[in-house]
């Protein structure tokens, strides 16, 4: 299963608090390695440094949860299960055919 993870770095408090928060986040991230069972397909940051996205794959959602929970002290995180667009198009074709059959169209 693929998951799109969106993260936003928290930037509240004084400049000193923000700098300290950033330093601790960078220290923690520098020691991070992907969890067993987690494949990182893409990990990108927004140009303004406010956050970014990770596209990951895992057969067990616990690997995704373990990853995201490590960084919730510094980031607001949203995880969305996703499928490739070709899979989504195939699903749409099947559901359209089903509706046409059910509704007589």
C-alpha positions in Angstrom: 0.0 0.0 0.0 1.2 3.5 -0.8 0.8 6.5 1.5 1.2 10.2 0.9 2.5 11.9 4.0 2.2 15.6 4.3 4.1 17.4 7.0 4.1 21.0 8.2 6.9 22.2 10.5 5.6 23.9 13.6 7.0 27.5 13.8 5.5 29.0 16.9 7.1 30.9 19.8 10.1 33.2 19.9 12.9 33.1 17.3 15.1 31.3 19.9 12.4 28.6 20.5 12.0 28.1 16.7 15.8 27.8 16.3 16.0 25.3 19.1 13.1 23.3 17.7 14.7 23.3 14.3 18.1 22.1 15.7 16.5 19.2 17.6 14.4 18.2 14.6 17.5 18.2 12.4 19.5 16.2 15.0 16.7 13.6 15.2 16.2 13.4 11.4 20.0 13.0 10.9 19.8 9.7 12.9 16.6 8.4 11.3 16.6 5.4 9.0 13.5 4.0 7.3 11.7 1.5 9.5 11.7 -2.2 8.5 9.0 -2.7 5.9 8.9 1.0 4.9 10.1 2.0 1.4 10.5 5.7 0.7 9.7 6.4 -2.9 10.1 10.2 -2.6 10.8 12.6 0.3 10.6 16.3 -0.7 10.6 19.6 1.1 8.8 22.8 0.2 11.1 25.6 -1.0 10.0 27.8 1.9 11.0 25.2 4.5 7.5 25.1 5.9 7.0 21.4 5.3 6.9 18.8 2.6 5.8 15.4 1.4 6.9 11.8 1.5 5.5 9.0 -0.7 6.1 5.7 1.1 5.1 2.1 0.6 4.4 -0.4 3.4 2.5 -3.7 3.7 1.9 -3.0 7.4 0.6 0.4 8.3 2.4 0.1 11.6 5.6 0.9 9.8 4.1 4.2 8.6 2.7 5.0 12.0 6.1 4.3 13.6 7.8 6.7 11.2 5.3 9.5 11.6 5.1 9.2 15.4 8.9 9.8 15.7 8.4 13.3 14.3 5.1 14.5 15.8 6.9 16.6 18.4 8.0 18.9 15.6 5.5 18.5 12.7 1.8 18.4 12.0 1.4 15.3 9.9 -1.3 14.0 7.6 -1.2 10.5 6.1 -3.4 9.5 3.2 -3.5 6.1 1.6 -3.1 6.4 -2.2 -3.1 4.3 -5.4 -1.4 4.9 -8.8 -3.5 7.0 -11.2 -3.8 4.0 -13.5 -5.4 2.0 -10.7 -7.8 4.8 -10.0 -8.8 5.1 -13.6 -9.5 1.3 -13.7 -11.6 1.6 -10.6 -13.5 4.5 -12.2 -14.2 2.5 -15.3 -15.5 -0.5 -13.3 -17.8 1.7 -11.1 -19.1 3.6 -14.2 -20.0 0.2 -15.8 -21.6 -0.9 -12.5 -23.7 2.3 -12.3 -24.8 1.9 -15.9 -25.9 -1.7 -15.3 -27.6 -0.9 -12.0 -29.3 2.2 -13.3 -30.1 0.8 -16.7 -28.1 3.4 -18.7 
